[in-house]
């Protein structure tokens, strides 16, 4: 996942949109941010047989 933050500023020629910051993470980072305790890797058997 990538997040981009932009800034709009007024210059002599008009308004300009500039990239302010760019950050990113993977599925493990997203799970950590959400506080998930689940394993991201699920076996096909667990999906087909929920018991």
N, C-alpha and C positions, 0 to 999 in steps of 0.2 A: 504494500500500500504506500502510495506517495501522497504527501500533502504539500501544497504550494500556497504560500501567503504572498499577496501582492499589495502594493501601496500605490495609491493615486495621489499625485502631487501636481501642483500648478506651476508651470514654468512660463517663461516669457512667450514661448510659441504656443502655449495652451496647456491642456492637461496631458499628463503622461502616466502610463501604467508600467510599473517596474516590479520585477520579482524581488521580494524582500527576503524570503527564507524558504528553503526546501528541506523537508525532512521525510524519512521513510522508515519502514519496518517490515518485518516478515510476519507470518502467521503466529510464530511464537511470541513476538513482541505485542501483537494485537491481543492474544490470549492473556498475556501478563497485564496489559492495561485494563482488560475487562475483568480480571481476577478469576479467570476460569481455571478449574482444577482438572478438567477433562483432557484426555489424550487426543491429540489431533489426528493420529493415525488409527483408523478404524478398519478392522478386518471385515472382509465380505461376509463371513459367517455371522458376525454380530449384527450386520444389517439385515440379513435374510432370516435370522432366527433370533427375535428380540427376547426370548426367555432365558 
